[in-house]
């Protein structure tokens, strides 16, 4: 390329614009020590805890999540006192998430086995892709995973999900790949 004074003069403003831009997805490692997992999120997470019922048992469910680039990313986890209930709790949790996406969502749900390194190979450990509706009626695509692992005398259950307005499997792939059990 031949650098003329006109091209050279245009370069600094162009560089200034590039430096001023920030990526829509700024991936960062987020340790969740109480859950024994490190996750990778594209934005600074908010965190909350509440009591919910999983398979008829009240549990403290902790969540970390954020919104970036038109997508919502979230990881939830809970300790289950009775390890024998892990499969039923995962099945119940998945069904509740799919039901929240509207009446027709269950018909679109597609499951595949999912067990990251360190998770138990339970039949209820799945990755689900589902299309549904938000509360305002707009379309939403969800890609979620559910899995469990033994944590001392308890069972630790996990759910991670990405919600988007259109299919974006590459976001979910990157998000799920960034979860590491400790």
Residue, then its C-alpha position, 0 to 999 in steps of 0.5 A: x500500500x502506498x502511504x500518501x499524506x491523505x491516508x496518513x491523516x485519516x489513520x489517527x481518527x480511525x485508530x481513535x475510533x477503534x480504541x474507543x470501541x469495546x467488544x460486546x462480549x467481554x468474557x471473564x472468569x467468575x469463580x463460584x466457590x460455594x458451588x465448586x465451579x468457575x464459569x466464564x461470562x461475557x459481562x459482570x454478573x449479578x447474583x441472587x439466592x432464593x428458596x425454590x422447590x425441586x422435585x418436592x424438596x425446598x432448596x436454596x438456589x443461587x444464581x449468577x447471570x448477566x445480559x450482553x449483546x442481546x443475550x442473557x447468560x445465567x448459571x444456577x446451582x443448589x445442594x440437594x441433601x438426598x443424592x437419590x433424588x438428583x435425577x428427579x430434581x434435574x428432570x423437574x428443573x428442566x421441565x419447569x424452565x421449558x414450561x416457563x417458555x410457553x405452552x408450545x415450547x415443550x414440543x420444540x425442545x430437543x435434548x442431547x446428553x450432557x456431562x462436563x468433566x467431573x459431573x455424574x453421567x446421569x440420564x437426566x444430565x442434558x443439553x436442551x435447545x428450545x424455542x418459546x415466548x417471552x412474557x411480552x410474546x416475543x420469540x426466545x430461544x433457550x439453550x440450557x444444560x442440567x447436570x449434577x455431581x457429588x459434593x460430600x454427603x450432598x448432591x450439587x445440581x447445576x443449570x446454565x442457560x443462554x436466552x436469545x431472540x434468535x438462534x445463536x448456538x455459538x454463544x451457548x457453545x462458548x458459555x458452556x465450554x467455560x464452565x469448569x467444576x473444581 
